[in-house]
Amino acid sequence: MSTILTKALAIALVSILMVVMVTPQPAYAQGGLLSGITGILNGLNGAAAALQNFINNVMRPILESIRTASAAVQNILGALRNFFEQVVWPIAEINRIRGLVQQLIALFSGALNSLYNINVSSAQLPNARQLESVMRNKSPGDLAALRTAFVQTYGAVPAAADAHPQERDLMDVDDAMAIDHLMMLKMADAGADQTVAAAGAIQSHGLVVAPGTAAYSTAAAHIATLQSNAHIQKMIASALRQEAARLGHDTMTVKRSATFTRESRSKATELNR
């Protein structure tokens, strides 16, 4: 504080001296010159005294009050910081939880990644290998290629002259349900990869999340869970459709037998005539 006052006093004195130097002074005789210099010095002394009084009586109390208020604010901020670091978000507990998260990630991530990356492809022949590759590439953008590979592997529906109409219908609907189910599996695989990627992002963010923002990570995790549940529901619906098609296939075989029996009876009757 004394350094500031000294600098302010020096600046004020230099300013007054410069004003006096540039101001034209009237000519004096020898005695008048001494009295003029004496008057100037007295004026300078009076100005310095007035400036010193102004600094001591006005500026010093203001600066002291500012310093006191600043110290009070710093004390309040320090108390708040200690409250949040020790009570609301204790640093030691947060670091302990982060260490636990790191241990869990190291324990499960390697095993899960190895499980996801297991190669289960086993087809040997060209058509079967092509179909298996398209089925397992986790890309929903090549559904037409899936249909083509399926027909190349399992064959197309026979021509009308080569099979009974009911047989052709049965083969066509069975192929359609199989292809539909494989398409749904491809889309489910793609959705599963997105869910795993979201889980990895949330997992990584959990290591650096700031205190008080865990609710945002929790909300993101709930959203990913809802999306995963929606994919599961789609797979369940696809499985139910496949089961319904299987029941339809079974009843179709019974109906086909009845149709064949009726046709055989008709032909036998025609032969007996």
N, C-alpha and C positions, 0 to 999 in steps of 0.2 A: 504494500500500500504506500509506503514512504517513497519508493522508487517512482510510482505513478505521479505522486504529488510533486516530486522534484522535477520530473520531466515537464509537467504542465506549467509549473512556475517558470522554468527556463524558456519554454516556448512563448509564454506571455511576455516576458521581459524582452526577448529578442524582437517580438512583434512591435512592442511599444517603441523600442529603440529605432527600428526601421522606419516607423511612421515619423518619428522626430527628425530623422536624418533626411528624409525626402521632403519634408515640409519646409518651404522657404521661410527664413527668419529675418526680421528687420535688422538693419545695421545699428550697432551700439558703439558708444565710445568705450574707452578702456575700462572704466568703472562699470559702465552699463553691461559690458560683455561678461564680466565676472558675475554680476548679479543675474544675468540671463542664464549662464551655465548653472549657477546655483539654483535658479528656479526650475530649470529642466531636471536637475538631479532630484530636487525635492518632489517634482511631479512624478518622476520615475519611482521614487521611494513610496510616494502615496499610492501610485497604481499597483506597485508590488504588494504593499500592505493590504490594499483592497482585494487584490486577487487572492492573497493568502487567506484573508478573512472569508472570502467567498468559498474557497476550497474547504477550509476547516469547518465553516458553519453550515454550508449547503451540500457540497459534493461528498464530503466524508460521511455524513449520516446516511446519505442515499446509498453510497457504496457499501457501507457497513450493513444496511438493511438488506441489500441484494445478496451480500455474502451470507448473512444469517438465513435468508430464505432459501438460498441454494443449498446450504448445509442441511436444512430441514427436509428439502425435497430429496436430497441424496439419502438421508436416513430413512425416509419413507420408502423410496425405491429399494433400498437394501433390505428392509424388513419384508416387503412384498416378494422380492426374489427369494429370500430364505424361506418364506411361507410356501411358495410354489415348489421350490426344490426339495423341501423336507416333508411337506404335508400333502399338497395336492398331487404333484408328480415327483415322488422321491427318486433322485438320480440313482441311488444304489439299487433300488428295486427294479427300476427300468433296465439298468445294465444287467441285472441278474436274469430278467425275462428275455432280453436279447440273447444272452448266452445260451439259455434253454432252447430258444428258437433255432439258433445255429446248430446246436447238437441234434435236434430233431431233423433238421434239413439234411445234415450229414448222414444221419442214420437211415433215412428212408429214400432220399433222392436217387442214390446210386442204384438201389435195388429196383425201384419203380422204373427208372429209365431203361435198365436192362430188360425188364419185363415188357415194356412198351416196344422195344426194338427187336424182340425175338422174331426171327424169320421162320414162319410156319409153312411157307410154300413147299409143296411136295409133288406137284404134277410133273410128268416126264414127257409126254407126247406134245407135239407142237400146238395143236388146237386147244388141248386142255391147259397147257402152260399159258397160252395167250388169254384164255378165259380167267384163269386164276390171277394173272397179273392185273387184268382190268378190274377184277372184283376187289383187289386188295390195295389199289393205288390211292385210295382215300380222296379221289377227285370226283366231284359230282358233275363235271363238265364234259364227260365222255360217255354218257348213257347210251348213245347210239352205238358206240364201239362195243359196249357190253352186250347189247342185243345181237350184234353181228357175231361176236365170239361165242355167245350162247348157242346160236343156230349152227355155227360151224362145228361145235362140240357135240351137241345133242341131236342135230338134224332138224330139218324143216318139217312142217306138217305135210303129210302125204297129199297127193293130188286127189281130186274127187273120185276119179276112176279107180284109185288104188286102195281106198279104205271106205268103210261104212260112214255115213254122215255123222252118226253119234260118236263113232270113234274119233273122227276128225275134230268134232267139237270138244271132246274130252281132252285130246292132246293139245288143242289150241289154248283152252282155258288153263290147263296145267302149266304150259309154257309161260303163259302171260303172268300167272301168279308167281311162278319162280323168278321170272325176270323182274317183276315189280318188287319182290322181296329183296333181291340182290341190289337193286337200285336204292332201296331204302337203307340197306346196310352201308352202301358207299357214302351216302349223305350222313348217316349216323357216325361213321368213322371220321369224316371231315369235321363234324360238330364236336366229337370227342377230342380231337386235336386242339380245337379252339378252346375248349373247356380246360384242357391241361395247360395250354399256354396262359390262360387267364389265371389259373391257380399258381403257376410259376411266378407270374408278375406280382400277384398279391403276396406270395411268399417272400419274394425279394424285397418288396416294399416294406414288409413287416420288420426288416432289420434296420431300416433307416427312418421309420415313421417318427414324426415329431410328437411329443406329448400333447394330448388333447385332440389329435387327428385320427385316432384309432377308429372312431365311428365311421369315417369315410371308407376306410379299408373294409370294415365290417359290412357296410352297405354294398360295396363292390362284390364281396364274397357272397352275399345273399343273392345278388343279381345273377352271378355265375351259377349259383346253385339252382335258381329258378330255371335258367336256360338249360342246364343239365337235366333237370326233371322233365322239362318239355321234350327233350330228345328221348328220354326214357319212355314217356307216354306215347310218342310216335312209334317207337319200336314195339311197345306192347300192342298198339293198334294194328301194326303190320303183322305181328304174330297171330293176333286174333283173326285177321283176314285170311292168313294162310291156313289156319285151322278150319275156318269156315269153308275154304276151298277144298280142303281135304275131306271134310264131311260131304260136301257136294260131289266130290269124286266117288266116294264110297256109294252114295245113293245112285249115282249115275251108272255104276257097274250093275246094280240090281235092276235098274230100269232097262239097261241094255240087254240083260239076260231075258227080261220079259219081252222085249222087242224081237230078239232073235227067236224066242220060242214061238211068238205069234207068226213071224215070217216063215219059220219052218213048218208050222201047222198049215199055213196057206199053201205052201209049195207042195206039201204032202197031199193036201186035198186036190190040188190041180193034177197031180200025178195019178191019183186014183180015179179020176173021171175018165 
